[in-house]
Amino acid sequence: MTPVTSAPPNWYPDPTDASSVRYWDGLQWTDHRAPAPPVAPGHGLAYGTAPAKAAATPDGVPLAGLGYRFLARIVDSLILGVAQLLVAIPLLPGLVRGLEDFVDRADADTQGGYAVNPIAFYTETGLLRFFFIMIVAGLVLSAVYTVTLVHLRGATLGKSLAGVRVRPWGMEARPSWAQSWQRWLSGEAAGAVVGIYQLLDYLFPVWDPRKQAVHDKWPDTVVVAARSGSVPR
């Protein structure tokens, strides 16, 4: 059996059985096999060419479908949104007073023939301070909630409800603290800085051969079905 020494870890045609694919871990063939995907007449999978997108991890755990992951994200967003709202409540009276004071000053300036500085709406009312506090609070809450639960339980509350969990790609284990932080930093934190990144991150499993999101690449994690009723879609 000739090893595919230059190939990255993935499913490849089994050199000992043309009807199967076999997992290559980057160094050697593993004992994990699966039926080869169907191919169009006149075409075939060349040796060392990856087949269709993986449906399971190397040890046979089904990968989670995009619909389940979307449901988990919605639930987690609602939970974090409620927590962020609780943080905002004590700040609202001061914000309202600042807005009322600005409106009064703006009316007085207008009646006195003075131009109203539009930048003052943000700087003098406390609106910028409010937004800054809310952004920081949102990131802190997201980090504590996501990183802690992914490391300790392998899943946030949303993922548990959706029947999915996070694990390393190559072995059955909960993500380490480092992997949990790497997922959050390259996911929620990066998305807070670059808005379009969140859309790319969410859609990446559609074409990724391992169904990994962008934030799964750095820690080499993957989202799998947490129970037998959760099947890939």
C-alpha positions as semicolon CSV with decimal commas, in nm:
position;residue;x (nm);y (nm);z (nm)
1;M;0,000;0,000;0,000
2;T;0,158;0,326;-0,113
3;P;0,104;0,622;0,128
4;V;-0,016;0,955;-0,008
5;T;0,263;1,144;0,162
6;S;0,185;1,482;0,003
7;A;-0,191;1,479;0,065
8;P;-0,357;1,669;0,350
9;P;-0,588;1,484;0,592
10;N;-0,912;1,392;0,414
11;W;-1,117;1,109;0,266
12;Y;-0,955;0,950;-0,043
13;P;-1,023;0,647;-0,266
14;D;-0,921;0,334;-0,079
15;P;-0,622;0,187;-0,267
16;T;-0,729;-0,163;-0,155
17;D;-1,101;-0,135;-0,240
18;A;-1,230;0,066;-0,537
19;S;-1,583;0,076;-0,393
20;S;-1,476;0,257;-0,076
21;V;-1,311;0,575;0,043
22;R;-1,065;0,571;0,332
23;Y;-0,944;0,841;0,568
24;W;-0,583;0,961;0,532
25;D;-0,471;1,146;0,849
26;G;-0,183;1,327;0,679
27;L;0,072;1,062;0,775
28;Q;-0,091;0,725;0,719
29;W;-0,414;0,550;0,625
30;T;-0,658;0,498;0,912
31;D;-0,905;0,212;0,955
32;H;-1,202;0,440;0,888
33;R;-1,376;0,355;0,561
34;A;-1,700;0,460;0,392
35;P;-1,877;0,376;0,065
36;A;-1,740;0,573;-0,229
37;P;-1,974;0,847;-0,357
38;P;-2,140;0,782;-0,694
39;V;-1,966;0,927;-1,000
40;A;-2,101;1,016;-1,342
41;P;-2,050;0,760;-1,623
42;G;-1,713;0,800;-1,785
43;H;-1,567;0,976;-1,482
44;G;-1,394;0,852;-1,172
45;L;-1,200;0,958;-0,871
46;A;-0,831;0,967;-0,941
47;Y;-0,597;0,828;-0,675
48;G;-0,526;1,098;-0,419
49;T;-0,824;1,313;-0,525
50;A;-1,065;1,399;-0,246
51;P;-1,423;1,274;-0,294
52;A;-1,739;1,464;-0,212
53;K;-1,780;1,660;0,109
54;A;-1,733;1,450;0,422
55;A;-2,046;1,344;0,607
56;A;-1,868;1,237;0,925
57;T;-1,549;1,275;1,124
58;P;-1,269;1,020;1,073
59;D;-1,413;0,812;1,361
60;G;-1,763;0,812;1,213
61;V;-1,949;1,087;1,406
62;P;-2,204;1,257;1,172
63;L;-2,133;1,622;1,093
64;A;-2,406;1,869;1,185
65;G;-2,619;2,021;0,912
66;L;-2,632;2,392;0,841
67;G;-2,995;2,414;0,954
68;Y;-2,915;2,285;1,302
69;R;-2,622;2,525;1,330
70;F;-2,843;2,816;1,221
71;L;-3,100;2,726;1,487
72;A;-2,824;2,716;1,750
73;R;-2,698;3,058;1,642
74;I;-3,048;3,209;1,668
75;V;-3,100;3,075;2,019
76;D;-2,757;3,188;2,137
77;S;-2,812;3,533;1,986
78;L;-3,141;3,567;2,173
79;I;-2,982;3,462;2,502
80;L;-2,693;3,706;2,460
81;G;-2,932;3,978;2,343
82;V;-3,136;3,950;2,663
83;A;-2,818;3,964;2,874
84;Q;-2,699;4,270;2,683
85;L;-3,037;4,435;2,734
86;L;-3,004;4,385;3,109
87;V;-2,670;4,565;3,094
88;A;-2,829;4,850;2,898
89;I;-3,120;4,914;3,138
90;P;-2,916;5,106;3,402
91;L;-2,762;5,321;3,127
92;L;-3,087;5,431;2,967
93;P;-3,194;5,707;3,214
94;G;-2,863;5,891;3,166
95;L;-2,889;5,855;2,788
96;V;-3,245;5,990;2,787
97;R;-3,145;6,290;3,000
98;G;-2,854;6,363;2,765
99;L;-3,082;6,353;2,462
100;E;-3,337;6,579;2,629
101;D;-3,067;6,832;2,723
102;F;-2,934;6,832;2,368
103;V;-3,281;6,891;2,222
104;D;-3,334;7,185;2,458
105;R;-2,997;7,340;2,365
106;A;-3,058;7,282;1,997
107;D;-3,397;7,458;2,019
108;A;-3,237;7,753;2,201
109;D;-2,955;7,777;1,944
110;T;-3,202;7,764;1,657
111;Q;-3,418;8,038;1,807
112;G;-3,107;8,249;1,870
113;G;-2,995;8,212;1,510
114;Y;-2,703;7,981;1,582
115;A;-2,626;7,670;1,377
116;V;-2,661;7,336;1,555
117;N;-2,347;7,121;1,547
118;P;-2,463;6,775;1,430
119;I;-2,153;6,607;1,580
120;A;-2,263;6,730;1,923
121;F;-2,561;6,495;1,900
122;Y;-2,320;6,206;1,950
123;T;-2,056;6,364;2,173
124;E;-2,270;6,566;2,414
125;T;-2,561;6,331;2,462
126;G;-2,353;6,032;2,575
127;L;-2,470;5,832;2,275
128;L;-2,116;5,734;2,173
129;R;-2,037;5,630;2,529
130;F;-2,355;5,423;2,539
131;F;-2,273;5,244;2,214
132;F;-1,914;5,183;2,325
133;I;-2,026;5,030;2,654
134;M;-2,281;4,812;2,478
135;I;-2,025;4,684;2,225
136;V;-1,771;4,601;2,495
137;A;-2,039;4,441;2,714
138;G;-2,161;4,235;2,421
139;L;-1,812;4,104;2,348
140;V;-1,742;4,023;2,712
141;L;-2,074;3,842;2,754
142;S;-2,020;3,652;2,430
143;A;-1,669;3,545;2,531
144;V;-1,769;3,428;2,879
145;Y;-2,080;3,246;2,754
146;T;-1,935;3,086;2,441
147;V;-1,581;3,001;2,547
148;T;-1,680;2,861;2,885
149;L;-1,967;2,643;2,764
150;V;-1,782;2,512;2,457
151;H;-1,488;2,406;2,672
152;L;-1,683;2,264;2,967
153;R;-1,980;2,111;2,783
154;G;-1,881;2,105;2,418
155;A;-2,189;2,313;2,338
156;T;-2,362;2,639;2,415
157;L;-2,727;2,633;2,522
158;G;-2,830;2,698;2,164
159;K;-2,621;2,409;2,033
160;S;-2,757;2,177;2,301
161;L;-3,113;2,270;2,203
162;A;-3,034;2,214;1,835
163;G;-2,874;1,877;1,906
164;V;-2,521;1,964;1,797
165;R;-2,187;2,000;1,972
166;V;-1,827;2,104;1,908
167;R;-1,530;1,866;1,909
168;P;-1,183;1,844;1,757
169;W;-1,190;1,706;1,403
170;G;-0,952;1,417;1,459
171;M;-1,055;1,283;1,799
172;E;-1,349;1,249;2,038
173;A;-1,296;1,513;2,306
174;R;-1,423;1,847;2,426
175;P;-1,239;2,150;2,287
176;S;-0,953;2,272;2,505
177;W;-0,949;2,622;2,651
178;A;-0,712;2,725;2,371
179;Q;-0,940;2,582;2,101
180;S;-1,247;2,745;2,257
181;W;-1,076;3,085;2,262
182;Q;-0,951;3,038;1,906
183;R;-1,306;2,963;1,786
184;W;-1,439;3,276;1,958
185;L;-1,160;3,507;1,845
186;S;-1,186;3,398;1,481
187;G;-1,567;3,396;1,496
188;E;-1,763;3,639;1,712
189;A;-1,471;3,874;1,783
190;A;-1,364;3,897;1,419
191;G;-1,726;3,940;1,310
192;A;-1,768;4,235;1,548
193;V;-1,481;4,411;1,369
194;V;-1,573;4,320;1,010
195;G;-1,946;4,278;0,964
196;I;-1,939;4,093;0,629
197;Y;-1,706;3,837;0,786
198;Q;-1,997;3,696;0,987
199;L;-2,186;3,608;0,669
200;L;-1,878;3,448;0,513
201;D;-1,808;3,258;0,835
202;Y;-2,162;3,122;0,852
203;L;-2,179;3,016;0,486
204;F;-1,831;2,863;0,471
205;P;-1,951;2,509;0,566
206;V;-2,161;2,504;0,248
207;W;-1,852;2,449;0,033
208;D;-1,593;2,336;0,288
209;P;-1,506;1,964;0,251
210;R;-1,523;1,915;0,629
211;K;-1,826;2,144;0,678
212;Q;-1,608;2,365;0,896
213;A;-1,681;2,734;0,943
214;V;-1,391;2,976;0,916
215;H;-1,371;2,992;1,296
216;D;-1,324;2,612;1,305
217;K;-1,012;2,624;1,089
218;W;-0,766;2,772;1,340
219;P;-0,852;2,533;1,628
220;D;-0,933;2,247;1,384
221;T;-1,273;2,184;1,540
222;V;-1,598;2,074;1,383
223;V;-1,968;2,077;1,473
224;V;-2,120;1,730;1,492
225;A;-2,456;1,574;1,575
226;A;-2,497;1,539;1,951
227;R;-2,761;1,268;1,938
228;S;-2,875;0,998;1,703
229;G;-3,180;1,198;1,592
230;S;-2,958;1,474;1,455
231;V;-2,853;1,381;1,104
232;P;-2,650;1,582;0,855
233;R;-2,840;1,793;0,603
